[in-house]
Amino acid sequence: MQYFDILGIIGLLIISIGVLVRKRKDEEYYFIVGSIFLLVYSYFLKNYIFIVLQLVFIAASSYELYRLKKKKP
C-alpha cells in the first residue's frame, strides 16, 4: 500500500461520514474535505476522469454550502 492509498481511504471515510450526518451544512463540509483527499489521491494515480469528477463534486458541494449559508443567516 502506497502512502497516497491512505489519502484515498481517508477521503472515502470522510465522505461516508458525511452521508451519515444529519445536518446539511456539516454534510457539505465532509463532502468537500473528503473530495479534496480523493482529488489528491486521483492525481497521484494520474486518473484524469476521476480528477474531473472530484473537481465537479467539490464545486457542487461548495455551491450547495454557499446556498445553505446564504439561505440561513
N, CA, C and O atoms as CSV, one atom per row, in Angstrom:
chain,resi,resn,atom,element,x,y,z
A,1,MET,N,N,0.851,-1.180,0.000
A,1,MET,CA,C,0.000,0.000,0.000
A,1,MET,C,C,0.895,1.242,0.000
A,1,MET,O,O,1.813,1.361,0.812
A,2,GLN,N,N,0.618,2.140,-0.904
A,2,GLN,CA,C,1.348,3.397,-1.023
A,2,GLN,C,C,0.756,4.435,-0.060
A,2,GLN,O,O,-0.378,4.290,0.395
A,3,TYR,N,N,1.519,5.462,0.239
A,3,TYR,CA,C,1.011,6.499,1.141
A,3,TYR,C,C,-0.192,7.223,0.551
A,3,TYR,O,O,-1.062,7.675,1.295
A,4,PHE,N,N,-0.255,7.341,-0.768
A,4,PHE,CA,C,-1.403,8.023,-1.361
A,4,PHE,C,C,-2.658,7.158,-1.315
A,4,PHE,O,O,-3.766,7.687,-1.405
A,5,ASP,N,N,-2.510,5.842,-1.176
A,5,ASP,CA,C,-3.684,4.984,-0.963
A,5,ASP,C,C,-4.359,5.348,0.345
A,5,ASP,O,O,-5.583,5.292,0.459
A,6,ILE,N,N,-3.557,5.720,1.331
A,6,ILE,CA,C,-4.112,6.126,2.624
A,6,ILE,C,C,-4.944,7.396,2.457
A,6,ILE,O,O,-5.984,7.547,3.099
A,7,LEU,N,N,-4.491,8.306,1.597
A,7,LEU,CA,C,-5.275,9.516,1.312
A,7,LEU,C,C,-6.632,9.160,0.724
A,7,LEU,O,O,-7.649,9.748,1.091
A,8,GLY,N,N,-6.643,8.201,-0.184
A,8,GLY,CA,C,-7.899,7.757,-0.784
A,8,GLY,C,C,-8.833,7.134,0.240
A,8,GLY,O,O,-10.038,7.381,0.218
A,9,ILE,N,N,-8.285,6.333,1.128
A,9,ILE,CA,C,-9.095,5.697,2.175
A,9,ILE,C,C,-9.660,6.759,3.117
A,9,ILE,O,O,-10.830,6.702,3.493
A,10,ILE,N,N,-8.825,7.725,3.497
A,10,ILE,CA,C,-9.297,8.796,4.376
A,10,ILE,C,C,-10.419,9.583,3.697
A,10,ILE,O,O,-11.434,9.882,4.326
A,11,GLY,N,N,-10.242,9.917,2.421
A,11,GLY,CA,C,-11.283,10.641,1.684
A,11,GLY,C,C,-12.585,9.864,1.625
A,11,GLY,O,O,-13.663,10.430,1.805
A,12,LEU,N,N,-12.485,8.576,1.375
A,12,LEU,CA,C,-13.677,7.728,1.319
A,12,LEU,C,C,-14.378,7.686,2.670
A,12,LEU,O,O,-15.606,7.755,2.736
A,13,LEU,N,N,-13.614,7.576,3.738
A,13,LEU,CA,C,-14.199,7.541,5.081
A,13,LEU,C,C,-14.873,8.865,5.438
A,13,LEU,O,O,-15.953,8.878,6.029
A,14,ILE,N,N,-14.234,9.976,5.078
A,14,ILE,CA,C,-14.817,11.289,5.379
A,14,ILE,C,C,-16.126,11.484,4.622
A,14,ILE,O,O,-17.100,11.971,5.196
A,15,ILE,N,N,-16.165,11.117,3.355
A,15,ILE,CA,C,-17.406,11.233,2.579
A,15,ILE,C,C,-18.479,10.313,3.144
A,15,ILE,O,O,-19.652,10.684,3.182
A,16,SER,N,N,-18.095,9.124,3.582
A,16,SER,CA,C,-19.051,8.195,4.183
A,16,SER,C,C,-19.643,8.770,5.462
A,16,SER,O,O,-20.837,8.616,5.719
A,17,ILE,N,N,-18.823,9.425,6.259
A,17,ILE,CA,C,-19.332,10.085,7.463
A,17,ILE,C,C,-20.309,11.187,7.061
A,17,ILE,O,O,-21.347,11.363,7.700
A,18,GLY,N,N,-19.982,11.922,6.011
A,18,GLY,CA,C,-20.861,12.979,5.522
A,18,GLY,C,C,-22.234,12.466,5.133
A,18,GLY,O,O,-23.234,13.159,5.319
A,19,VAL,N,N,-22.288,11.264,4.597
A,19,VAL,CA,C,-23.578,10.669,4.226
A,19,VAL,C,C,-24.420,10.400,5.473
A,19,VAL,O,O,-25.647,10.494,5.428
A,20,LEU,N,N,-23.773,10.072,6.569
A,20,LEU,CA,C,-24.477,9.728,7.797
A,20,LEU,C,C,-24.869,10.939,8.648
A,20,LEU,O,O,-25.734,10.837,9.517
A,21,VAL,N,N,-24.234,12.074,8.394
A,21,VAL,CA,C,-24.504,13.285,9.174
A,21,VAL,C,C,-25.885,13.824,8.813
A,21,VAL,O,O,-26.284,13.819,7.649
A,22,ARG,N,N,-26.591,14.279,9.815
A,22,ARG,CA,C,-27.960,14.782,9.587
A,22,ARG,C,C,-28.023,16.269,9.249
A,22,ARG,O,O,-28.945,16.708,8.561
A,23,LYS,N,N,-27.054,17.045,9.725
A,23,LYS,CA,C,-27.073,18.483,9.450
A,23,LYS,C,C,-26.542,18.733,8.047
A,23,LYS,O,O,-25.447,18.290,7.699
A,24,ARG,N,N,-27.305,19.429,7.265
A,24,ARG,CA,C,-26.992,19.632,5.852
A,24,ARG,C,C,-25.673,20.373,5.629
A,24,ARG,O,O,-24.881,19.990,4.768
A,25,LYS,N,N,-25.437,21.445,6.414
A,25,LYS,CA,C,-24.191,22.206,6.241
A,25,LYS,C,C,-22.985,21.340,6.575
A,25,LYS,O,O,-21.989,21.346,5.852
A,26,ASP,N,N,-23.078,20.596,7.671
A,26,ASP,CA,C,-21.962,19.729,8.070
A,26,ASP,C,C,-21.703,18.674,7.000
A,26,ASP,O,O,-20.556,18.336,6.707
A,27,GLU,N,N,-22.771,18.168,6.430
A,27,GLU,CA,C,-22.663,17.161,5.367
A,27,GLU,C,C,-21.824,17.696,4.206
A,27,GLU,O,O,-20.954,17.000,3.684
A,28,GLU,N,N,-22.092,18.916,3.819
A,28,GLU,CA,C,-21.364,19.518,2.696
A,28,GLU,C,C,-19.894,19.718,3.028
A,28,GLU,O,O,-19.033,19.530,2.168
A,29,TYR,N,N,-19.597,20.097,4.265
A,29,TYR,CA,C,-18.189,20.222,4.680
A,29,TYR,C,C,-17.464,18.887,4.562
A,29,TYR,O,O,-16.348,18.827,4.047
A,30,TYR,N,N,-18.091,17.830,5.034
A,30,TYR,CA,C,-17.495,16.497,4.928
A,30,TYR,C,C,-17.270,16.120,3.467
A,30,TYR,O,O,-16.225,15.574,3.114
A,31,PHE,N,N,-18.255,16.414,2.619
A,31,PHE,CA,C,-18.128,16.093,1.196
A,31,PHE,C,C,-16.950,16.833,0.564
A,31,PHE,O,O,-16.188,16.250,-0.208
A,32,ILE,N,N,-16.804,18.098,0.888
A,32,ILE,CA,C,-15.730,18.899,0.306
A,32,ILE,C,C,-14.367,18.390,0.763
A,32,ILE,O,O,-13.468,18.190,-0.053
A,33,VAL,N,N,-14.218,18.183,2.063
A,33,VAL,CA,C,-12.923,17.726,2.592
A,33,VAL,C,C,-12.583,16.329,2.059
A,33,VAL,O,O,-11.452,16.079,1.641
A,34,GLY,N,N,-13.562,15.424,2.076
A,34,GLY,CA,C,-13.330,14.080,1.555
A,34,GLY,C,C,-12.975,14.088,0.081
A,34,GLY,O,O,-12.127,13.316,-0.366
A,35,SER,N,N,-13.620,14.955,-0.665
A,35,SER,CA,C,-13.340,15.052,-2.099
A,35,SER,C,C,-11.949,15.609,-2.367
A,35,SER,O,O,-11.305,15.226,-3.343
A,36,ILE,N,N,-11.486,16.503,-1.516
A,36,ILE,CA,C,-10.126,17.021,-1.683
A,36,ILE,C,C,-9.117,15.894,-1.485
A,36,ILE,O,O,-8.149,15.786,-2.238
A,37,PHE,N,N,-9.339,15.054,-0.474
A,37,PHE,CA,C,-8.457,13.901,-0.285
A,37,PHE,C,C,-8.499,12.982,-1.509
A,37,PHE,O,O,-7.457,12.515,-1.968
A,38,LEU,N,N,-9.691,12.724,-2.036
A,38,LEU,CA,C,-9.806,11.861,-3.211
A,38,LEU,C,C,-9.214,12.521,-4.458
A,38,LEU,O,O,-8.701,11.832,-5.340
A,39,LEU,N,N,-9.282,13.835,-4.532
A,39,LEU,CA,C,-8.669,14.561,-5.646
A,39,LEU,C,C,-7.151,14.368,-5.633
A,39,LEU,O,O,-6.549,14.096,-6.672
A,40,VAL,N,N,-6.543,14.508,-4.475
A,40,VAL,CA,C,-5.097,14.296,-4.358
A,40,VAL,C,C,-4.759,12.846,-4.701
A,40,VAL,O,O,-3.786,12.576,-5.405
A,41,TYR,N,N,-5.560,11.933,-4.204
A,41,TYR,CA,C,-5.358,10.505,-4.489
A,41,TYR,C,C,-5.418,10.234,-5.989
A,41,TYR,O,O,-4.560,9.541,-6.535
A,42,SER,N,N,-6.430,10.782,-6.650
A,42,SER,CA,C,-6.577,10.541,-8.086
A,42,SER,C,C,-5.477,11.231,-8.888
A,42,SER,O,O,-5.120,10.771,-9.973
A,43,TYR,N,N,-4.941,12.327,-8.363
A,43,TYR,CA,C,-3.812,12.989,-9.020
A,43,TYR,C,C,-2.588,12.068,-9.027
A,43,TYR,O,O,-1.903,11.940,-10.042
A,44,PHE,N,N,-2.326,11.433,-7.893
A,44,PHE,CA,C,-1.188,10.515,-7.823
A,44,PHE,C,C,-1.381,9.313,-8.743
A,44,PHE,O,O,-0.410,8.761,-9.263
A,45,LEU,N,N,-2.625,8.912,-8.941
A,45,LEU,CA,C,-2.909,7.788,-9.843
A,45,LEU,C,C,-2.905,8.216,-11.314
A,45,LEU,O,O,-2.904,7.373,-12.210
A,46,LYS,N,N,-2.902,9.521,-11.555
A,46,LYS,CA,C,-2.990,10.077,-12.912
A,46,LYS,C,C,-4.292,9.643,-13.602
A,46,LYS,O,O,-4.322,9.375,-14.803
A,47,ASN,N,N,-5.352,9.583,-12.810
A,47,ASN,CA,C,-6.667,9.191,-13.306
A,47,ASN,C,C,-7.453,10.476,-13.604
A,47,ASN,O,O,-8.131,11.018,-12.731
A,48,TYR,N,N,-7.350,10.947,-14.840
A,48,TYR,CA,C,-7.891,12.249,-15.206
A,48,TYR,C,C,-9.416,12.309,-15.158
A,48,TYR,O,O,-9.980,13.364,-14.867
A,49,ILE,N,N,-10.076,11.219,-15.433
A,49,ILE,CA,C,-11.539,11.196,-15.347
A,49,ILE,C,C,-11.973,11.392,-13.902
A,49,ILE,O,O,-12.911,12.141,-13.628
A,50,PHE,N,N,-11.296,10.725,-12.983
A,50,PHE,CA,C,-11.625,10.840,-11.569
A,50,PHE,C,C,-11.251,12.223,-11.037
A,50,PHE,O,O,-11.924,12.743,-10.147
A,51,ILE,N,N,-10.188,12.821,-11.569
A,51,ILE,CA,C,-9.818,14.184,-11.177
A,51,ILE,C,C,-10.938,15.150,-11.551
A,51,ILE,O,O,-11.344,15.976,-10.733
A,52,VAL,N,N,-11.435,15.054,-12.770
A,52,VAL,CA,C,-12.530,15.921,-13.214
A,52,VAL,C,C,-13.774,15.670,-12.368
A,52,VAL,O,O,-14.448,16.619,-11.968
A,53,LEU,N,N,-14.081,14.424,-12.096
A,53,LEU,CA,C,-15.241,14.083,-11.264
A,53,LEU,C,C,-15.123,14.738,-9.890
A,53,LEU,O,O,-16.093,15.316,-9.398
A,54,GLN,N,N,-13.958,14.657,-9.270
A,54,GLN,CA,C,-13.778,15.239,-7.942
A,54,GLN,C,C,-13.871,16.765,-7.985
A,54,GLN,O,O,-14.412,17.376,-7.063
A,55,LEU,N,N,-13.357,17.377,-9.030
A,55,LEU,CA,C,-13.467,18.834,-9.170
A,55,LEU,C,C,-14.931,19.255,-9.295
A,55,LEU,O,O,-15.350,20.249,-8.701
A,56,VAL,N,N,-15.696,18.504,-10.060
A,56,VAL,CA,C,-17.126,18.797,-10.204
A,56,VAL,C,C,-17.840,18.599,-8.871
A,56,VAL,O,O,-18.690,19.408,-8.500
A,57,PHE,N,N,-17.505,17.533,-8.149
A,57,PHE,CA,C,-18.134,17.246,-6.867
A,57,PHE,C,C,-17.789,18.326,-5.836
A,57,PHE,O,O,-18.651,18.744,-5.064
A,58,ILE,N,N,-16.540,18.772,-5.824
A,58,ILE,CA,C,-16.131,19.848,-4.915
A,58,ILE,C,C,-16.887,21.136,-5.255
A,58,ILE,O,O,-17.368,21.828,-4.357
A,59,ALA,N,N,-16.990,21.455,-6.531
A,59,ALA,CA,C,-17.705,22.665,-6.958
A,59,ALA,C,C,-19.181,22.585,-6.580
A,59,ALA,O,O,-19.743,23.561,-6.083
A,60,ALA,N,N,-19.811,21.440,-6.808
A,60,ALA,CA,C,-21.229,21.276,-6.485
A,60,ALA,C,C,-21.465,21.375,-4.979
A,60,ALA,O,O,-22.417,22.023,-4.545
A,61,SER,N,N,-20.624,20.751,-4.197
A,61,SER,CA,C,-20.770,20.804,-2.740
A,61,SER,C,C,-20.498,22.213,-2.214
A,61,SER,O,O,-21.170,22.676,-1.292
A,62,SER,N,N,-19.524,22.884,-2.794
A,62,SER,CA,C,-19.223,24.257,-2.386
A,62,SER,C,C,-20.383,25.183,-2.711
A,62,SER,O,O,-20.742,26.043,-1.907
A,63,TYR,N,N,-20.966,25.008,-3.882
A,63,TYR,CA,C,-22.125,25.822,-4.268
A,63,TYR,C,C,-23.304,25.555,-3.336
A,63,TYR,O,O,-23.987,26.488,-2.915
A,64,GLU,N,N,-23.541,24.300,-3.019
A,64,GLU,CA,C,-24.642,23.954,-2.116
A,64,GLU,C,C,-24.408,24.543,-0.734
A,64,GLU,O,O,-25.343,25.037,-0.105
A,65,LEU,N,N,-23.177,24.496,-0.257
A,65,LEU,CA,C,-22.840,25.088,1.038
A,65,LEU,C,C,-23.063,26.598,1.000
A,65,LEU,O,O,-23.593,27.171,1.952
A,66,TYR,N,N,-22.664,27.237,-0.083
A,66,TYR,CA,C,-22.893,28.675,-0.257
A,66,TYR,C,C,-24.390,28.991,-0.201
A,66,TYR,O,O,-24.809,29.935,0.468
A,67,ARG,N,N,-25.183,28.193,-0.907
A,67,ARG,CA,C,-26.647,28.400,-0.907
A,67,ARG,C,C,-27.231,28.241,0.481
A,67,ARG,O,O,-28.092,29.020,0.890
A,68,LEU,N,N,-26.767,27.230,1.211
A,68,LEU,CA,C,-27.281,26.994,2.562
A,68,LEU,C,C,-26.898,28.115,3.516
A,68,LEU,O,O,-27.698,28.510,4.364
A,69,LYS,N,N,-25.684,28.629,3.384
A,69,LYS,CA,C,-25.250,29.728,4.250
A,69,LYS,C,C,-26.002,31.006,3.907
A,69,LYS,O,O,-26.337,31.791,4.793
A,70,LYS,N,N,-26.263,31.211,2.639
A,70,LYS,CA,C,-26.989,32.415,2.201
A,70,LYS,C,C,-28.445,32.359,2.657
A,70,LYS,O,O,-29.040,33.378,3.009
A,71,LYS,N,N,-29.000,31.160,2.643
A,71,LYS,CA,C,-30.403,30.961,2.991
A,71,LYS,C,C,-30.658,31.187,4.481
A,71,LYS,O,O,-31.636,31.833,4.858
A,72,LYS,N,N,-29.775,30.654,5.322
A,72,LYS,CA,C,-29.948,30.764,6.777
A,72,LYS,C,C,-28.793,31.553,7.371
A,72,LYS,O,O,-27.659,31.076,7.407
A,73,PRO,N,N,-29.087,32.767,7.838
A,73,PRO,CA,C,-28.009,33.600,8.398
A,73,PRO,C,C,-27.465,33.064,9.711
A,73,PRO,O,O,-26.559,33.660,10.294
